[in-house]
Amino acid sequence: GAMSNTAMRRFLGIDYGSRRIGTAQADDETRIATPGKPIDGRNDPTRDARNVADYGASLGIDLFVVGLPLSMDDSDSDQTRVTRPLAEELARLSGKPVELRDERLTSFAADEVLEQVGKREARKHKGLRDGIAAQMILQAYLDEAAGGAGLPKPAAKSRASGGSGGGGS
């Protein structure tokens, strides 16, 4: 039959900061998010959304996943107040779906990953933390999407592998 372009979808994860926008990429073939290059923030959701949309277009992105930095007590943080307009503007400019994800836990997780990488390394790669947070936002989305796809639960086969215990010498 005809080859369809919908075979593989590409995703871009966004960790939106006012000075730096962390990005991560994935596709639904590998379902593995990898940190991308950070985009310089303009501290202006409209201009930032245009930069993200342009970057996404250059990569052929089909769906954006934007981390929503809620505070621990569920109140909207200052960053949240600019992230929502960014997501809306991004959807309008790119014409692609934009998913918002609660990223409260991802920044802590990113810090832990960097602890393992080591402080000296972390200082060397200033944009690394942003990329890791974006990667975790996107990976969480991919894992959830995969979980919702009705994949067989691995637990089901553990019983069968026992076999029948009879027939020893």
DSSP file with accessible surface (Angstrom, degrees, kcal/mol):
  #  RESIDUE AA STRUCTURE BP1 BP2  ACC     N-H-->O    O-->H-N    N-H-->O    O-->H-N    TCO  KAPPA ALPHA  PHI   PSI    X-CA   Y-CA   Z-CA
    1    1 A G              0   0  130      0, 0.0     2,-0.1     0, 0.0     3,-0.0   0.000 360.0 360.0 360.0-178.8    0.0    0.0    0.0
    2    2 A A        -     0   0  102      1,-0.1     2,-0.3     0, 0.0     0, 0.0  -0.429 360.0-111.7 -71.1 141.1    1.0    3.7    0.0
    3    3 A M        -     0   0  183     -2,-0.1     2,-0.4     2,-0.0    -1,-0.1  -0.573  33.0-148.7 -71.8 132.3    3.6    4.7    2.6
    4    4 A S    >   -     0   0   70     -2,-0.3     3,-1.1     1,-0.1    -1,-0.0  -0.870  13.6-145.7-107.8 142.3    2.0    6.9    5.2
    5    5 A N  G >  S+     0   0  163     -2,-0.4     3,-0.6     1,-0.2    -1,-0.1   0.570  92.4  76.2 -76.6 -10.2    3.9    9.6    7.0
    6    6 A T  G 3   +     0   0  113      1,-0.2    -1,-0.2     3,-0.1     3,-0.1   0.442  65.0  99.1 -81.4   2.5    1.9    9.0   10.2
    7    7 A A  G <  S+     0   0   76     -3,-1.1     2,-0.5     1,-0.2    -1,-0.2   0.915  90.4  27.9 -55.7 -45.4    4.0    5.9   10.9
    8    8 A M  S <  S-     0   0   44     -3,-0.6     2,-0.4    19,-0.0    -1,-0.2  -0.970  71.9-160.0-124.5 126.9    6.3    7.7   13.3
    9    9 A R        -     0   0   97     -2,-0.5    19,-1.9    -3,-0.1     2,-0.4  -0.834  10.8-144.7-102.9 145.2    5.3   10.6   15.4
   10   10 A R  E     -A   27   0A 106     50,-0.4    52,-2.9    -2,-0.4    53,-1.3  -0.867  12.3-161.4-110.4 142.3    7.9   13.0   17.0
   11   11 A F  E     -Ab  26  63A   2     15,-3.4    15,-1.9    -2,-0.4     2,-0.5  -0.912   7.0-157.4-122.6 148.1    7.5   14.6   20.4
   12   12 A L  E     -Ab  25  64A   0     51,-2.1    53,-2.8    -2,-0.3     2,-0.4  -0.990   9.3-153.5-126.7 122.2    9.2   17.6   21.9
   13   13 A G  E     -Ab  24  65A   0     11,-3.4    11,-1.6    -2,-0.5     2,-0.4  -0.763  12.1-158.0 -91.9 141.3    9.4   18.0   25.7
   14   14 A I  E     -Ab  23  66A   0     51,-2.9    53,-2.8    -2,-0.4     2,-0.7  -0.979  18.3-171.7-126.2 125.7    9.6   21.6   27.1
   15   15 A D  E     -A   22   0A  10      7,-2.7     7,-2.5    -2,-0.4     2,-0.6  -0.927  29.0-148.6-110.4 101.3   10.9   22.7   30.5
   16   16 A Y  E     +A   21   0A   6     -2,-0.7     2,-0.3    51,-0.4     5,-0.2  -0.612  26.7 164.2 -85.8 114.0   10.0   26.4   30.3
   17   17 A G        -     0   0   20      3,-0.8    26,-0.2    -2,-0.6    -2,-0.0  -0.900  44.2-121.7-119.5 156.3   12.3   28.8   32.2
   18   18 A S  S    S+     0   0   27     -2,-0.3    25,-1.1     1,-0.2    26,-0.1   0.857 112.4  27.3 -67.2 -32.7   12.4   32.6   31.7
   19   19 A R  S    S+     0   0  198      1,-0.3    22,-2.3    23,-0.1     2,-0.4   0.728 132.6  23.0 -99.8 -25.0   16.1   32.6   30.8
   20   20 A R  E     - C   0  40A  77     20,-0.3    -3,-0.8    -5,-0.0     2,-0.6  -0.998  61.0-152.3-146.6 136.3   16.5   29.1   29.3
   21   21 A I  E     -AC  16  39A   0     18,-3.2    18,-2.8    -2,-0.4    -5,-0.2  -0.942  18.2-147.5-112.7 110.9   14.0   26.7   27.8
   22   22 A G  E     -A   15   0A   0     -7,-2.5    -7,-2.7    -2,-0.6     2,-0.3  -0.542  18.0-167.6 -75.5 143.0   15.1   23.0   28.2
   23   23 A T  E     -A   14   0A   0     13,-0.4    13,-3.0    -9,-0.2     2,-0.3  -0.933  13.1-177.2-130.2 155.1   14.0   20.7   25.4
   24   24 A A  E     -AD  13  35A   0    -11,-1.6   -11,-3.4    -2,-0.3     2,-0.3  -0.982  13.2-148.5-146.6 147.7   14.0   16.9   24.9
   25   25 A Q  E     +AD  12  34A  60      9,-2.8     9,-2.7    -2,-0.3     2,-0.3  -0.864  21.0 157.3-118.9 153.1   13.0   14.9   21.8
   26   26 A A  E     -A   11   0A  10    -15,-1.9   -15,-3.4    -2,-0.3     2,-0.3  -0.967  22.0-148.7-157.8 165.5   11.4   11.5   21.3
   27   27 A D  E  >  -A   10   0A  26     -2,-0.3     4,-2.3     5,-0.3     5,-0.3  -0.925  31.1-114.4-133.7 165.9    9.5    9.5   18.8
   28   28 A D  T  4 S+     0   0   39    -19,-1.9   -18,-0.1    -2,-0.3   -20,-0.0   0.378 108.5  66.4 -88.0  11.0    6.9    6.8   19.3
   29   29 A E  T  4 S+     0   0  146    -20,-0.3    -1,-0.2     3,-0.1   -19,-0.0   0.895 119.1  18.0 -86.0 -52.1    9.1    4.2   17.7
   30   30 A T  T  4 S-     0   0   78      2,-0.1    -2,-0.2    -3,-0.1     3,-0.1   0.802  84.8-154.5 -86.5 -30.6   11.7    4.2   20.4
   31   31 A R     <  +     0   0   77     -4,-2.3     2,-0.5     1,-0.2    -3,-0.1   0.842  51.2 128.9  56.2  31.8    9.7    5.9   23.1
   32   32 A I        -     0   0  101     -5,-0.3     2,-0.3   110,-0.0    -5,-0.3  -0.982  52.2-143.4-119.3 122.7   12.9    7.1   24.7
   33   33 A A        -     0   0    0     -2,-0.5    -7,-0.2   102,-0.2   102,-0.1  -0.667  16.7-170.6 -84.3 134.7   13.3   10.8   25.4
   34   34 A T  E     -D   25   0A  74     -9,-2.7    -9,-2.8    -2,-0.3    98,-0.0  -0.985  30.0-104.8-124.8 139.2   16.7   12.4   24.9
   35   35 A P  E     -D   24   0A  59      0, 0.0   -11,-0.3     0, 0.0     2,-0.1  -0.337  38.9-162.8 -62.1 137.9   17.7   15.9   26.0
   36   36 A G        -     0   0   19    -13,-3.0   -13,-0.4   -23,-0.1    99,-0.1  -0.375  35.4 -64.2-106.9-169.3   18.0   18.4   23.2
   37   37 A K        -     0   0  125     -2,-0.1    -1,-0.1   -15,-0.1     2,-0.1  -0.584  55.4-114.7 -82.0 138.8   19.6   21.8   22.9
   38   38 A P        -     0   0   43      0, 0.0     2,-0.4     0, 0.0   -16,-0.2  -0.379  22.7-135.8 -69.3 150.0   18.2   24.5   25.2
   39   39 A I  E     -C   21   0A  17    -18,-2.8   -18,-3.2    -2,-0.1     2,-0.2  -0.897  25.2-110.1-103.9 136.5   16.5   27.5   23.6
   40   40 A D  E     -C   20   0A 102     -2,-0.4   -20,-0.3   -20,-0.2     2,-0.2  -0.508  34.3-130.5 -66.9 129.4   17.4   30.9   25.0
   41   41 A G        -     0   0   14    -22,-2.3   -23,-0.1    -2,-0.2    -1,-0.1  -0.563  15.3-163.1 -81.0 145.5   14.4   32.4   26.9
   42   42 A R        -     0   0  113      2,-0.2   -23,-0.1    -2,-0.2    -1,-0.1   0.305  39.4-120.7-105.1   2.5   13.2   35.9   26.1
   43   43 A N  S    S+     0   0  113    -25,-1.1   -25,-0.1   -26,-0.2   -24,-0.1   0.844  87.6 101.8  60.1  31.4   11.1   36.2   29.3
   44   44 A D     >  -     0   0   52    -26,-0.1     4,-3.1     1,-0.1     5,-0.3  -0.875  65.6-151.0-148.5 107.5    8.1   36.8   27.0
   45   45 A P  H  > S+     0   0   27      0, 0.0     4,-2.6     0, 0.0     5,-0.2   0.826  95.7  52.7 -54.2 -35.5    5.7   33.8   26.5
   46   46 A T  H  > S+     0   0   74      2,-0.2     4,-1.8     1,-0.2     5,-0.1   0.949 114.8  39.1 -67.9 -47.2    4.7   35.0   23.0
   47   47 A R  H  > S+     0   0  138      2,-0.2     4,-2.1     1,-0.2    -1,-0.2   0.892 116.7  51.7 -69.4 -38.4    8.2   35.3   21.7
   48   48 A D  H  X S+     0   0    0     -4,-3.1     4,-2.6     1,-0.2     5,-0.2   0.916 107.6  52.7 -62.9 -41.8    9.3   32.2   23.5
   49   49 A A  H  X S+     0   0    0     -4,-2.6     4,-2.9    -5,-0.3    -1,-0.2   0.898 107.8  51.7 -61.6 -38.4    6.4   30.2   22.0
   50   50 A R  H  X S+     0   0  127     -4,-1.8     4,-2.7     2,-0.2    -1,-0.2   0.928 110.2  48.2 -64.8 -42.9    7.5   31.4   18.5
   51   51 A N  H  X S+     0   0   49     -4,-2.1     4,-2.4     2,-0.2    -2,-0.2   0.911 114.2  46.1 -63.0 -41.6   11.0   30.2   19.1
   52   52 A V  H  X S+     0   0    0     -4,-2.6     4,-3.1     2,-0.2    -2,-0.2   0.918 112.6  50.5 -66.8 -42.4    9.8   26.8   20.4
   53   53 A A  H  X S+     0   0    7     -4,-2.9     4,-2.6    -5,-0.2    -2,-0.2   0.914 111.9  47.8 -62.3 -42.4    7.3   26.5   17.5
   54   54 A D  H  X S+     0   0   91     -4,-2.7     4,-2.2     2,-0.2    -1,-0.2   0.920 113.1  48.0 -63.7 -43.8   10.1   27.2   15.0
   55   55 A Y  H  X S+     0   0   28     -4,-2.4     4,-1.1     1,-0.2    -2,-0.2   0.933 112.7  48.9 -61.7 -44.9   12.4   24.8   16.6
   56   56 A G  H  X>S+     0   0    1     -4,-3.1     5,-2.6     1,-0.2     4,-0.7   0.904 109.6  52.1 -61.8 -40.5    9.7   22.1   16.7
   57   57 A A  H ><5S+     0   0   77     -4,-2.6     3,-0.9     1,-0.2    -1,-0.2   0.903 105.5  54.7 -63.8 -38.5    8.9   22.8   13.0
   58   58 A S  H 3<5S+     0   0   89     -4,-2.2    -1,-0.2     1,-0.3    -2,-0.2   0.782 113.2  43.1 -67.1 -23.7   12.6   22.3   12.1
   59   59 A L  H 3<5S-     0   0   49     -4,-1.1    -1,-0.3    -3,-0.5    -2,-0.2   0.467 112.7-117.6 -98.0  -4.5   12.5   18.9   13.8
   60   60 A G  T <<5 -     0   0   40     -3,-0.9   -50,-0.4    -4,-0.7    -3,-0.2   0.902  45.2-174.4  69.3  40.3    9.1   17.9   12.4
   61   61 A I      < -     0   0    7     -5,-2.6   -50,-0.2    -8,-0.1    -1,-0.2  -0.483  19.7-172.6 -74.1 137.4    7.5   17.7   15.8
   62   62 A D  S    S+     0   0   51    -52,-2.9     2,-0.3     1,-0.3   -51,-0.2   0.631  70.7  19.3-100.9 -21.3    3.9   16.3   16.0
   63   63 A L  E     -b   11   0A   6    -53,-1.3   -51,-2.1    33,-0.1     2,-0.4  -0.980  64.3-147.4-154.3 137.7    3.2   17.0   19.6
   64   64 A F  E     -be  12  98A   2     33,-2.3    35,-3.3    -2,-0.3     2,-0.5  -0.871   4.6-160.7-106.6 140.0    4.6   19.2   22.4
   65   65 A V  E     -be  13  99A   0    -53,-2.8   -51,-2.9    -2,-0.4     2,-0.5  -0.973  12.9-166.8-120.4 113.7    4.7   18.3   26.0
   66   66 A V  E     -be  14 100A   0     33,-3.6    35,-2.8    -2,-0.5     2,-0.3  -0.886  17.9-129.9-107.3 127.3    5.1   21.3   28.3
   67   67 A G  E     - e   0 101A   0    -53,-2.8   -51,-0.4    -2,-0.5    35,-0.2  -0.565  15.2-149.6 -74.5 133.1    6.0   20.9   32.0
   68   68 A L  E     - e   0 102A  12     33,-4.7    35,-2.1    -2,-0.3     2,-2.1  -0.896   8.5-146.4-106.1 108.1    3.8   23.0   34.2
   69   69 A P        +     0   0   21      0, 0.0     8,-0.5     0, 0.0    11,-0.4  -0.453  25.3 177.8 -80.5  77.6    5.7   24.0   37.3
   70   70 A L        -     0   0   31     -2,-2.1     6,-0.2     6,-0.1     2,-0.1  -0.502  32.1-112.0 -73.3 147.6    3.1   23.9   40.0
   71   71 A S    >   -     0   0   36      4,-2.0     3,-2.1    -2,-0.2    33,-0.1  -0.356  32.4-103.6 -72.7 164.2    4.2   24.7   43.5
   72   72 A M  T 3  S+     0   0  111      1,-0.3    -1,-0.1     2,-0.1    -2,-0.1   0.788 121.8  55.7 -62.0 -25.7    4.2   21.9   46.0
   73   73 A D  T 3  S-     0   0  120      2,-0.1    -1,-0.3     1,-0.0     3,-0.1   0.207 118.3-109.9 -95.3  18.9    1.0   23.3   47.7
   74   74 A D  S <  S+     0   0  105     -3,-2.1     2,-0.2     1,-0.2    -2,-0.1   0.475  75.8 132.6  74.5   0.4   -0.8   23.3   44.3
   75   75 A S        -     0   0   55      1,-0.1    -4,-2.0    -5,-0.0     2,-0.4  -0.568  68.8 -99.6 -80.1 151.8   -0.9   27.0   43.9
   76   76 A D        -     0   0   58     -2,-0.2    -6,-0.1    -6,-0.2     2,-0.1  -0.559  39.4-143.8 -69.2 126.4    0.1   28.4   40.5
   77   77 A S     >  -     0   0   28     -8,-0.5     4,-1.8    -2,-0.4    -1,-0.0  -0.367  28.7-100.8 -81.2 170.9    3.7   29.6   40.7
   78   78 A D  H  > S+     0   0  120      1,-0.2     4,-0.9     2,-0.2     5,-0.2   0.908 126.6  52.5 -57.4 -40.6    4.9   32.7   38.8
   79   79 A Q  H >> S+     0   0   47      1,-0.2     4,-1.8     2,-0.2     3,-0.6   0.878 104.6  56.0 -65.4 -34.9    6.4   30.4   36.2
   80   80 A T  H 3> S+     0   0    0    -11,-0.4     4,-2.1     1,-0.2    -1,-0.2   0.894 100.2  59.7 -62.0 -38.0    3.0   28.6   35.9
   81   81 A R  H 3< S+     0   0  139     -4,-1.8    -1,-0.2     1,-0.2    -2,-0.2   0.774 113.8  35.9 -65.7 -25.2    1.3   31.9   35.1
   82   82 A V  H <X S+     0   0   46     -4,-0.9     4,-1.7    -3,-0.6    -1,-0.2   0.664 110.1  63.8 -96.2 -19.0    3.6   32.4   32.1
   83   83 A T  H  X S+     0   0    0     -4,-1.8     4,-2.7     2,-0.2     5,-0.2   0.900  97.9  54.5 -71.9 -38.7    3.7   28.7   31.1
   84   84 A R  H  X S+     0   0   94     -4,-2.1     4,-2.4     1,-0.2     5,-0.2   0.952 110.1  45.5 -61.8 -47.8    0.0   28.5   30.4
   85   85 A P  H  > S+     0   0   53      0, 0.0     4,-2.8     0, 0.0     5,-0.2   0.892 111.7  54.3 -60.7 -36.6    0.1   31.4   27.9
   86   86 A L  H  X S+     0   0    0     -4,-1.7     4,-2.9     1,-0.2    -2,-0.2   0.946 109.4  47.0 -59.9 -46.8    3.2   29.9   26.3
   87   87 A A  H  X S+     0   0    6     -4,-2.7     4,-2.3     2,-0.2    -1,-0.2   0.909 113.8  47.3 -63.6 -42.5    1.4   26.5   25.8
   88   88 A E  H  X S+     0   0  140     -4,-2.4     4,-2.0     2,-0.2    -1,-0.2   0.923 115.1  45.6 -64.5 -43.7   -1.7   28.2   24.3
   89   89 A E  H  X S+     0   0   35     -4,-2.8     4,-3.0    -5,-0.2     5,-0.3   0.899 111.3  53.4 -66.8 -39.0    0.5   30.4   22.0
   90   90 A L  H  X S+     0   0    0     -4,-2.9     4,-2.7    -5,-0.2     6,-0.4   0.912 108.8  49.0 -62.3 -42.4    2.6   27.4   21.1
   91   91 A A  H  X S+     0   0   36     -4,-2.3     4,-1.8    -5,-0.2     5,-0.2   0.914 113.9  46.8 -63.4 -40.4   -0.5   25.4   20.1
   92   92 A R  H  < S+     0   0  165     -4,-2.0    -2,-0.2     1,-0.2    -1,-0.2   0.937 117.3  41.3 -68.2 -45.7   -1.8   28.4   18.0
   93   93 A L  H  < S+     0   0   46     -4,-3.0    -2,-0.2     1,-0.2    -1,-0.2   0.869 123.1  37.2 -71.2 -38.7    1.5   29.0   16.2
   94   94 A S  H  < S-     0   0   29     -4,-2.7    -1,-0.2    -5,-0.3    -2,-0.2   0.741  90.5-140.3 -87.6 -24.2    2.5   25.4   15.6
   95   95 A G     <  +     0   0   66     -4,-1.8    -3,-0.1    -5,-0.4    -4,-0.1   0.665  65.6 117.9  70.3  14.8   -1.0   24.1   14.9
   96   96 A K  S    S-     0   0   82     -6,-0.4    -1,-0.3    -5,-0.2    -2,-0.2  -0.763  75.3 -91.8-112.4 157.7    0.0   21.0   16.9
   97   97 A P        -     0   0   70      0, 0.0   -33,-2.3     0, 0.0     2,-0.4  -0.410  37.1-157.7 -65.9 143.2   -1.4   19.5   20.0
   98   98 A V  E     -e   64   0A  35    -35,-0.2     2,-0.4    -2,-0.1   -33,-0.2  -0.992   2.3-159.8-125.8 122.0    0.3   20.7   23.2
   99   99 A E  E     -e   65   0A  81    -35,-3.3   -33,-3.6    -2,-0.4     2,-0.4  -0.857   7.3-147.2-101.3 136.8    0.1   18.6   26.4
  100  100 A L  E     -e   66   0A  68     -2,-0.4     2,-0.4   -35,-0.2   -33,-0.2  -0.867  16.7-169.9-100.9 135.1    0.6   20.2   29.8
  101  101 A R  E     -e   67   0A  48    -35,-2.8   -33,-4.7    -2,-0.4     2,-0.5  -0.983  29.3-115.3-125.8 140.5    2.3   18.0   32.5
  102  102 A D  E     -e   68   0A  66     -2,-0.4     3,-0.2   -35,-0.2     4,-0.1  -0.551  32.8-177.9 -67.4 118.6    2.7   18.7   36.2
  103  103 A E    >>  +     0   0   11    -35,-2.1     4,-1.2    -2,-0.5     3,-0.6   0.191  41.0 119.8-109.5  19.4    6.5   18.8   36.6
  104  104 A R  H 3> S+     0   0   59    -36,-0.3     4,-0.6     1,-0.3     3,-0.2   0.890  84.3  37.5 -48.4 -44.4    6.7   19.3   40.4
  105  105 A L  H 3> S+     0   0  127     -3,-0.2     4,-2.2     1,-0.2    -1,-0.3   0.718 102.6  72.3 -84.9 -20.2    8.7   16.2   40.8
  106  106 A T  H <> S+     0   0   19     -3,-0.6     4,-2.9     1,-0.2    -1,-0.2   0.885  93.4  52.4 -69.2 -36.2   10.8   16.4   37.7
  107  107 A S  H  X S+     0   0   28     -4,-1.2     4,-2.2     2,-0.2    -1,-0.2   0.907 110.8  48.4 -67.7 -36.9   13.1   19.2   38.8
  108  108 A F  H  X S+     0   0  109     -4,-0.6     4,-2.1     2,-0.2    -1,-0.2   0.936 112.7  48.8 -63.7 -44.1   13.9   17.3   42.0
  109  109 A A  H  X S+     0   0   33     -4,-2.2     4,-2.4     1,-0.2    -2,-0.2   0.913 109.0  53.1 -62.2 -40.2   14.6   14.2   39.9
  110  110 A A  H  X S+     0   0    0     -4,-2.9     4,-2.3     1,-0.2    -1,-0.2   0.911 107.4  51.8 -62.1 -40.3   16.8   16.2   37.6
  111  111 A D  H  X S+     0   0   62     -4,-2.2     4,-2.0     1,-0.2    -1,-0.2   0.904 109.0  50.6 -62.5 -38.8   18.8   17.5   40.5
  112  112 A E  H  X S+     0   0  126     -4,-2.1     4,-1.7     2,-0.2    -2,-0.2   0.915 108.6  51.0 -66.7 -41.5   19.3   13.9   41.7
  113  113 A V  H  X S+     0   0   44     -4,-2.4     4,-1.8     1,-0.2    -1,-0.2   0.934 111.1  49.1 -59.2 -42.5   20.5   12.8   38.3
  114  114 A L  H  X S+     0   0   17     -4,-2.3     4,-2.5     1,-0.2     8,-0.2   0.830 101.8  62.1 -69.3 -29.7   22.9   15.7   38.3
  115  115 A E  H  < S+     0   0  118     -4,-2.0    -1,-0.2     1,-0.2     4,-0.2   0.939 107.9  44.9 -56.7 -43.7   24.1   14.7   41.8
  116  116 A Q  H  < S+     0   0  160     -4,-1.7    -2,-0.2     1,-0.2    -1,-0.2   0.868 109.8  53.7 -69.2 -37.8   25.2   11.5   40.3
  117  117 A V  H  < S-     0   0   60     -4,-1.8     4,-0.2    -5,-0.2    -1,-0.2   0.866 119.4-114.5 -64.2 -33.3   26.8   13.2   37.3
  118  118 A G     X  -     0   0   24     -4,-2.5     4,-2.5    -5,-0.2     5,-0.2   0.080  11.0 -99.4 106.9 140.3   28.7   15.3   39.7
  119  119 A K  H  > S+     0   0  117      1,-0.2     4,-2.3    -4,-0.2     5,-0.2   0.875 119.5  54.2 -59.6 -39.9   28.7   19.0   40.6
  120  120 A R  H  > S+     0   0  202      1,-0.2     4,-1.7     2,-0.2    -1,-0.2   0.944 111.1  45.4 -64.0 -44.5   31.8   19.8   38.5
  121  121 A E  H  > S+     0   0   71     -4,-0.2     4,-2.4     1,-0.2    -1,-0.2   0.929 110.6  54.9 -60.2 -45.1   30.2   18.2   35.4
  122  122 A A  H  < S+     0   0   25     -4,-2.5     6,-0.3     1,-0.3    -1,-0.2   0.874 106.5  50.3 -59.2 -38.4   26.9   20.0   36.2
  123  123 A R  H  < S+     0   0  173     -4,-2.3     3,-0.4     1,-0.2    -1,-0.3   0.876 109.5  52.2 -67.9 -34.0   28.7   23.4   36.2
  124  124 A K  H  < S+     0   0  143     -4,-1.7     2,-0.9     1,-0.3    -2,-0.2   0.897 112.0  46.2 -68.0 -40.5   30.3   22.6   32.9
  125  125 A H    >X  +     0   0   81     -4,-2.4     3,-1.4     1,-0.2     4,-0.5  -0.696  67.7 170.3-103.5  81.0   27.0   21.7   31.3
  126  126 A K  T 34 S+     0   0  150     -2,-0.9     3,-0.5    -3,-0.4     4,-0.4   0.880  79.5  47.6 -60.0 -37.3   24.8   24.6   32.4
  127  127 A G  T 3> S+     0   0   15      1,-0.2     4,-2.0    -3,-0.2    -1,-0.3   0.559  89.1  89.2 -81.2  -4.2   22.0   23.6   30.1
  128  128 A L  H <> S+     0   0   50     -3,-1.4     4,-2.6    -6,-0.3     5,-0.2   0.915  83.3  52.1 -62.0 -43.9   22.1   20.0   31.2
  129  129 A R  H  X S+     0   0   74     -4,-0.5     4,-2.6    -3,-0.5    -1,-0.2   0.912 109.1  50.4 -61.0 -41.4   19.7   20.3   34.0
  130  130 A D  H  > S+     0   0   24     -4,-0.4     4,-2.4     1,-0.2    -1,-0.2   0.914 111.6  48.8 -61.7 -42.9   17.1   21.9   31.8
  131  131 A G  H  X S+     0   0    3     -4,-2.0     4,-2.5     2,-0.2    -1,-0.2   0.891 110.6  50.1 -64.5 -39.0   17.5   19.2   29.3
  132  132 A I  H  X S+     0   0   11     -4,-2.6     4,-2.5     2,-0.2    -2,-0.2   0.915 110.6  49.2 -67.5 -41.0   17.1   16.5   31.9
  133  133 A A  H  X S+     0   0    0     -4,-2.6     4,-2.3     2,-0.2    -2,-0.2   0.945 113.4  46.9 -62.6 -44.1   14.0   18.0   33.3
  134  134 A A  H  X S+     0   0    0     -4,-2.4     4,-2.5     1,-0.2  -110,-0.2   0.905 110.8  53.4 -62.7 -39.1   12.5   18.3   29.8
  135  135 A Q  H  X S+     0   0   54     -4,-2.5     4,-3.0  -112,-0.2    -1,-0.2   0.911 110.0  46.9 -61.8 -41.8   13.6   14.7   29.2
  136  136 A M  H  X S+     0   0   46     -4,-2.5     4,-2.4     2,-0.2    -1,-0.2   0.874 110.4  52.1 -71.0 -36.8   11.8   13.5   32.4
  137  137 A I  H  X S+     0   0    2     -4,-2.3     4,-1.8    -5,-0.2    -2,-0.2   0.952 115.6  41.5 -59.8 -47.7    8.6   15.5   31.5
  138  138 A L  H  X S+     0   0    0     -4,-2.5     4,-2.7     2,-0.2    -2,-0.2   0.909 113.3  52.3 -69.7 -40.8    8.6   13.9   28.1
  139  139 A Q  H  X S+     0   0   46     -4,-3.0     4,-3.0     1,-0.2     5,-0.2   0.915 108.0  51.7 -63.6 -40.3    9.5   10.4   29.3
  140  140 A A  H  X S+     0   0   34     -4,-2.4     4,-2.1     1,-0.2    -1,-0.2   0.908 111.1  48.6 -61.8 -40.5    6.7   10.5   31.9
  141  141 A Y  H  X S+     0   0   30     -4,-1.8     4,-2.7    -5,-0.2    -2,-0.2   0.937 112.7  47.3 -64.1 -45.9    4.3   11.4   29.1
  142  142 A L  H  X S+     0   0    0     -4,-2.7     4,-2.7     1,-0.2    -2,-0.2   0.914 111.6  50.3 -62.5 -43.2    5.5    8.6   26.8
  143  143 A D  H  X S+     0   0   92     -4,-3.0     4,-2.4     1,-0.2    -1,-0.2   0.902 112.9  46.7 -63.6 -39.4    5.4    6.0   29.6
  144  144 A E  H  X S+     0   0  126     -4,-2.1     4,-2.0    -5,-0.2    -2,-0.2   0.921 112.3  49.6 -67.7 -42.9    1.8    7.0   30.4
  145  145 A A  H  < S+     0   0   38     -4,-2.7     4,-0.4     1,-0.2    -2,-0.2   0.915 112.8  47.7 -62.4 -40.1    0.8    7.0   26.8
  146  146 A A  H ><>S+     0   0   14     -4,-2.7     3,-1.3     1,-0.2     5,-0.6   0.914 109.6  53.2 -66.7 -40.7    2.3    3.5   26.4
  147  147 A G  H ><5S+     0   0   50     -4,-2.4     3,-0.8     1,-0.3     4,-0.3   0.863 107.9  51.2 -63.1 -33.4    0.6    2.3   29.5
  148  148 A G  T 3<5S+     0   0   70     -4,-2.0    -1,-0.3     1,-0.2    -2,-0.2   0.536  89.4  81.8 -81.1  -4.4   -2.7    3.5   28.1
  149  149 A A  T < 5S-     0   0   68     -3,-1.3    -1,-0.2    -4,-0.4    -2,-0.1   0.335 108.7-110.0 -86.2  10.0   -2.2    1.6   24.9
  150  150 A G  T < 5 +     0   0   65     -3,-0.8    -2,-0.1     1,-0.2    -3,-0.1   0.877  52.6 175.9  69.6  35.0   -3.4   -1.6   26.4
  151  151 A L      < -     0   0   97     -5,-0.6    -1,-0.2    -4,-0.3    -5,-0.0  -0.491  40.9 -94.7 -71.1 145.6    0.1   -3.3   26.4
  152  152 A P        -     0   0  120      0, 0.0    -1,-0.1     0, 0.0    -2,-0.0  -0.330  38.9-113.9 -62.1 142.8    0.1   -6.7   28.0
  153  153 A K    >   -     0   0  146      1,-0.1     3,-1.6    -3,-0.1     4,-0.3  -0.640  16.6-140.5 -78.2 128.2    1.1   -6.7   31.6
  154  154 A P  G >  S+     0   0  105      0, 0.0     3,-1.4     0, 0.0     4,-0.4   0.792  95.4  72.6 -61.9 -24.3    4.4   -8.5   32.1
  155  155 A A  G >> S+     0   0   74      1,-0.3     3,-1.2     2,-0.2     4,-0.5   0.799  81.7  73.6 -60.5 -26.1    3.2  -10.1   35.3
  156  156 A A  G <4 S+     0   0   84     -3,-1.6     4,-0.5     1,-0.2     3,-0.3   0.792  94.5  48.9 -61.9 -29.7    0.9  -12.4   33.3
  157  157 A K  G <> S+     0   0  156     -3,-1.4     4,-1.5    -4,-0.3    -1,-0.2   0.575  86.5  83.7 -92.6  -5.3    3.6  -14.6   32.0
  158  158 A S  T <4 S+     0   0   78     -3,-1.2     4,-0.4    -4,-0.4    -1,-0.2   0.885  91.8  50.3 -66.1 -32.3    5.5  -15.3   35.3
  159  159 A R  T >< S+     0   0  225     -4,-0.5     3,-1.6    -3,-0.3     4,-0.4   0.945 107.6  52.2 -70.1 -44.0    3.1  -18.2   36.2
  160  160 A A  G >4 S+     0   0   78     -4,-0.5     3,-1.4     1,-0.3    -1,-0.2   0.849  99.1  64.2 -61.3 -34.7    3.4  -19.9   32.8
  161  161 A S  G 3< S+     0   0  102     -4,-1.5    -1,-0.3     1,-0.3    -2,-0.2   0.690  86.1  74.5 -68.6 -13.0    7.2  -20.0   33.0
  162  162 A G  G <  S-     0   0   60     -3,-1.6    -1,-0.3    -4,-0.4    -2,-0.2   0.861  82.7-171.0 -66.6 -32.3    6.9  -22.3   36.1
  163  163 A G    <   -     0   0   62     -3,-1.4     2,-0.5    -4,-0.4    -1,-0.1  -0.078  42.7 -47.3  66.9-176.2    6.0  -25.2   33.8
  164  164 A S        -     0   0  116      1,-0.1    -1,-0.0     2,-0.1     0, 0.0  -0.817  49.5-146.9 -91.8 129.2    4.8  -28.5   35.3
  165  165 A G        +     0   0   86     -2,-0.5     3,-0.3     2,-0.0    -1,-0.1   0.414  62.6 106.0 -78.2   4.8    7.2  -29.5   38.1
  166  166 A G        +     0   0   64      1,-0.2    -2,-0.1     2,-0.0     0, 0.0  -0.240  47.9  57.3 -81.4 168.8    6.8  -33.3   37.5
  167  167 A G        +     0   0   84      1,-0.2    -1,-0.2    -2,-0.0    -2,-0.0   0.690  60.0 149.6  91.8  22.7    9.2  -35.7   35.9
  168  168 A G              0   0   75     -3,-0.3    -1,-0.2     1,-0.1    -2,-0.0  -0.293 360.0 360.0 -75.4 173.3   12.3  -35.5   38.0
  169  169 A S              0   0  177     -2,-0.0    -1,-0.1     0, 0.0     0, 0.0  -0.699 360.0 360.0 -88.1 360.0   14.6  -38.6   38.4
